[in-house]
Every structure is written in structure tokens, then in C-alpha cells.
């Protein structure tokens, strides 16, 4: 989906696109706004800062309501060398409802208190802010199953279309196996010329304590004249991801550790996690 590499990292790592660390809150807000605009189309500047005595901030808030993911995100900066203290933030929030990711929309919320941000230098010589510690915090990401259906349908139609197969119906079913595991079933209706087939793709998604998602037990079966052809088109792609692990958050977090990672499905599919300073 592309967003997987950025949805979490962008809110734990802020590239400032400058070699000079901002000297005041106005400059800091401007740099953060520009960084977020590299990732999203935004209706207004998303960053609001309240200062105690710079670089000590009372609050840093990021509002992403209605943001649209650009699709081709810039590469995640690679911060090298030793990081040094940069900002202290009493209250940090990043929230967005109906964030557009292709045909899907997600809701995102991150809250943390007593946050310390360090700064490091990326491969371009620019400053990057890193989450070093937080007394406590929480992440929540959710999406409607119908939106996930639309996203799956978009990807399936593109791939099947390369082989002359049309996809005209997609139904997604999700079922909780445990607090960190889901069973997934996707039913597709495929057509080629005047013949059609009903396909059933099944699999399992498991999360670990570091927010790595593992996809396994992928299979494709079907009924109809072109079921074999359609599954034959899809199976090589399923085999590429079967058993693979996909990091939802691939950045080092200093002294911060995740805990109580959960994945659940009700009206929405939701992923939640608590985090905080490992020394607490």
C-alpha cells in the first residue's frame, strides 16, 4: 500500500529539510509543516505549538483531518551518528480522521506526555527529529472494512487487468483469532471475455510486540471456468508475501518501548498500542 512505511515513522521521525536547527517555535512550526506537506495534501497548516521557554514546549499538536496521502512518499531519512537533545514537549498529539489513502480512509491518533525529542543528521546533512523518550503514550489506527475492500479491489483490478481478467466484485471478511491475530477472507468475482469465476483468498495476519505484521496461510481457490487461470495469476503474488513480515514501524525509538499491541475487528479494523520510556 505504500503508506505502511510512513504511517507510523512520520510521527516518530520528523525530517526538517534544513541543516540548521530551528531557533524558535515559529521556525520549528514552519519546518514541520513543510515536512508533513511532503507526505500529505493538507487543507491547512497541521502543526500548532505552545511554548513554555524554547526549546521547552507546553504542547506540540499535529492535525491531519482530511489529509490526502500523496502516494509517492519521499524516502524515510537515514539518521546517522549520535543524537543529541533537542526539544522537551509536555504534551504531544497527532490526530487525523478520514485520512485518504487511495480509495480508503483511515483514522489515526497518537498521544504522549513528557516527550523528549533528540536531533540527528541525515545522509543529506539535514536535521531530523527523533522520539527519544515519553512517560506514556498511545497509538490507534482504524479503518472501515468497506474501505479496505475498496483498496483490495483497486490493487486486484490492476494486477488482473494485466492478464485480461476483470474483477467486478470484492468482499472482505475479517475475524479475530486472538488479541494479535486476524483471519481474513477475500471473495472475488473474476471475468474473462464471456466466462466468469468466483474466487476465495484466505490468510492470517499476526502482529508482534514491535508492530511487525506477518501474513501467512495464504491460499486461492475458486469455482468457475476461469478459476484456475485467475488463481494462477494471483498465486505468484500471494507466494511472494506468504510468511513475510512487514514492519508497520521500522524506526529505532530511543528509550521508548511498545506494549499491549492489539489488532481487533468490529465496526472497524483497529490496531492499538501503548508505549513509554523503558526505564519507567
Buried (B, 14 or more C-beta within 10 A) or exposed (E): BEBBBBBBBBBBBBBBBBEEBBEEBEBBBBBBBBBBBEBBEBEEBBBEBEBEEBBEBEBBBBBBBBBBBBEEBEEBBEBEEEBEEBBBBBBBBBBBBEBBBBBBBBBBBBBBBBBBBBBBBBEEEBBBBBBBBBEBBBBBBBBBBBBBBBBBBBBBBEEBEEEEBEBEBBBBEBEBEEEBBBBBEBBBBBBBEEEBBBBBBBBBBBBEEBBBBBBBEBEBEBEBBBBEBBBEBBBEBBEEBBEEEBBBBBBEBBBBBBEEBBBBBEEBBBBBBBBBBEEE
